[in-house]
């Protein structure tokens, strides 16, 4: 298992919320917490596995795991995702983007509580001051804790789901781990860039002022004002992690470490992330953006600037859904809708791409195999009925045309199968990749020397037939009728092996 190379920080005082504070939450958030140590700190997280999408095949088919990494912001915790997690765990919600008839798929939902939030440990303020230079919380501290989390749990095939600080932190991870992240769901967040680059809005400044004059913030009241139709019990769940003001250092710190100028910690990560997300190296990331049109903190204009940045990559698949009536906490106001729409977006494309690649591979393989069998069963026997020297002449005429066509078809079949391996993760597609690649190597290594010898013999025989004294003819390459017949028979045997290889590849493609 991979481990973080970043040493965990040490703190003068760390608090841990008593578990009984969460007893009333269990009904709506029935997920047992798991814990990950980072030095002396303990991070809590939800780690749930959904049912196999094709359970009947699970004993004989490979299981592909999709990891959905859900990152919350301020002042929430993983409870924020209670409406989305059941939809993602349901085997009836859409068709996972990696599922194929030859594989079984399971979604893994992982939702950590950042340090200072939820069930995770909570370092305390230094000197009871709330300025950024005295808080134990820094941007790098939070980001390093997430790096440690991803590496320690060895998360792969990740769909990052982020909002608020979940995006300020989470969106800087794919550039460091491009092979681990495949998709992103963005909700009302931004990159940690300086204000001139579009992070701070008037609504955010108002939130910052309120935060700094209210060290003992009533989180339940804040969430009730921010979320439509939030019940008292749900509001109380957001307050549960904070028995008193000393537990709220993480809440107080977050607003003060949002980059306010280019010298702030985190700007370097934001710029690296922006460079990656606007480069062709990130084109593989599929991105779904849900915009809360009534969010006063991260307003639609800020989200549109982020979307404009993401759209600059040629060939990127990106969907933008603007949701009227949705405020800052999109997971609360429209969480289920975001899941449904994101799955529809991701899976419709994967369905279409997978179908197109499979059809392309099957067509190329069928044409190649059909042509090979025709040559062995029809064309070659007819050629053997001819005078041996004439049969060589006919072989020479048809060879290059057939060679070019079949080489192209073999390359297409192997390439489409290789793309299917990458897109679906289904190892069965390695069979046509291997067989059609072997066909090419086999042809070059075993058949091509004989092909060239037969063509040379036919060319020389033709030259001598036209002009027995031709200086261009190589008499050493002239073959007798018996030799010509022997070469034709040997060539057909070699070609039978190639036909058999191509049939195996075709059968594997058709079996999917």
Secondary structure, DSSP 8 states (H G I E B T S, - for coil): -----S-----S-EE---GGGGGGGTTT-----EEEEETTEEEEEEEEE---TTGGGTTTSEEEEEEEEEE--SS--GGGGHHHHHHHH-TTSS--TT--TTEEEEEEEEEE--TTSTTS-EE--STT--STTT-S--HHHHHHHHHHHHHHTT--SEEEEEETHHHHHHTTTTTT-TTTEEEEEEES---S--GGGS---HHHHHHHHHHHH-TT--HHHHHHHHSTT--HHHHHHHHTT-SSGGGGHHHHHHHHHS--STTSTTHHHHHHHHHHHTSGGGTT-EEEEEEETT-SSS-HHHHHHHHHHHTTSTT--EEEEEETT--S-HHHHHHHHHHHHHHHHHHHHHHHHHHHHHHHHHHHHHHHHHHHHHIIIIIHHHHHTS-HHHHHHHHHHHHHHHHHHHHHHHHHHHHHHHHHHHHH--TTHHHHHHHHHHHHHHIIIIIHHHHHHHHHHHHHHHHHHH-TT-SS--GGG---HHHHHHHHHHHHHHHHHHHHHHHHHHHHHHH-
